[in-house]
Amino acid sequence: MIIYDYVIPFIITVAAESAVALAFNIWLKLRLKYLIIGIFAINLMTNPTLNYILDLTVFIGIGIIIPLIVLEIVVVLIEWWALKYMFGNRQALLLLSLSANALSFLAGLIVFSFILRLP
């Protein structure tokens, strides 16, 4: 289950967020190499943690909807903070983080609901 619970979501997340970063970088003009490395590193910490906590909440019977919403908001804020630390205080980085996480969530939902048939 490690591949299904952690590796596939991580790959989906990094791919989706990198695509958003590429699009945003046309406007932001950041050092793309560092932006992609930053997204990879940030998600290396946040994605497995989020998925582990979600697995735990389902296991102990809390459910998934409320924890998922709260955790996604926390991840957006962590990613925004890390990007601000790397590239300076640009408000557009919040929009980047929000857009990247929204696309990654949607991509994961599509892959696991329709392609891999999440129960």
C-alpha positions in Angstrom: 0.0 0.0 0.0 3.0 2.4 0.3 3.0 2.9 -3.5 -0.8 3.4 -3.6 -1.0 5.6 -0.5 2.2 7.6 -0.8 4.2 7.3 -4.0 1.4 7.8 -6.5 -0.1 10.8 -4.7 3.4 12.3 -4.4 4.1 11.9 -8.1 0.7 13.3 -9.0 1.2 16.3 -6.7 4.7 17.2 -7.9 3.6 16.9 -11.6 0.5 19.0 -11.1 2.2 21.6 -9.0 5.2 21.8 -11.3 2.8 22.5 -14.2 1.2 25.3 -12.3 4.6 26.7 -11.4 5.7 26.7 -15.0 2.5 28.6 -16.0 2.9 31.1 -13.1 6.6 31.6 -13.8 5.7 33.3 -17.1 4.3 36.1 -14.9 6.5 35.8 -11.7 9.9 35.4 -13.5 11.4 33.4 -10.7 14.4 31.1 -11.1 12.6 28.1 -12.4 15.1 25.5 -11.3 14.8 26.7 -7.7 11.0 26.9 -7.9 10.7 23.3 -9.1 13.3 22.1 -6.5 11.4 24.0 -3.9 8.0 22.5 -4.8 9.6 19.0 -4.8 11.2 19.6 -1.4 8.1 21.1 0.2 5.9 18.3 -1.1 8.4 15.7 0.0 7.6 16.9 3.6 3.9 17.8 3.3 2.4 15.2 1.0 3.3 12.0 2.9 2.4 13.7 6.2 -1.0 14.8 4.9 -1.7 11.3 3.5 -0.5 9.6 6.7 -2.8 11.8 8.8 -5.7 11.1 6.5 -5.1 7.4 6.7 -5.0 7.7 10.5 -8.2 9.7 10.7 -10.0 7.1 8.6 -8.6 4.3 10.7 -9.7 5.8 14.0 -13.1 6.7 12.5 -13.0 10.4 12.4 -13.8 10.5 8.7 -12.0 12.2 5.9 -13.9 15.3 4.7 -13.2 17.8 7.6 -9.6 16.6 8.2 -8.9 16.8 4.4 -10.2 20.4 4.2 -8.2 21.5 7.2 -5.0 19.7 6.1 -5.2 21.1 2.6 -5.5 24.7 4.0 -2.5 24.0 6.2 -0.5 22.7 3.3 -1.3 25.7 1.2 -0.1 28.0 4.0 3.0 26.0 4.6 3.9 26.0 0.9 3.2 29.7 0.7 5.4 30.4 3.7 8.2 28.2 2.2 8.0 29.9 -1.2 8.0 33.4 0.5 11.1 32.3 2.4 12.8 31.2 -0.9 11.7 34.1 -3.2 10.7 37.0 -1.0 7.4 38.3 0.1 5.3 38.2 -3.0 1.5 38.0 -2.6 1.3 36.2 -5.9 3.0 33.2 -4.3 -0.2 32.6 -2.2 -2.1 32.4 -5.5 0.5 30.0 -6.9 0.3 27.8 -3.8 -3.5 27.8 -3.8 -3.7 27.1 -7.5 -1.0 24.4 -7.4 -2.7 22.6 -4.5 -6.1 22.9 -6.1 -4.9 21.3 -9.3 -3.0 18.6 -7.5 -6.1 17.8 -5.4 -8.3 17.7 -8.5 -5.7 15.5 -10.4 -5.5 13.1 -7.4 -9.3 13.0 -7.2 -9.6 12.1 -10.9 -6.8 9.5 -10.8 -7.9 7.8 -7.7 -11.7 8.0 -8.4 -11.9 7.2 -12.1 -8.6 5.6 -13.1 -7.4 3.6 -10.2 -11.0 3.2 -8.8 -10.6 4.3 -5.2 -13.2 2.4 -3.2 
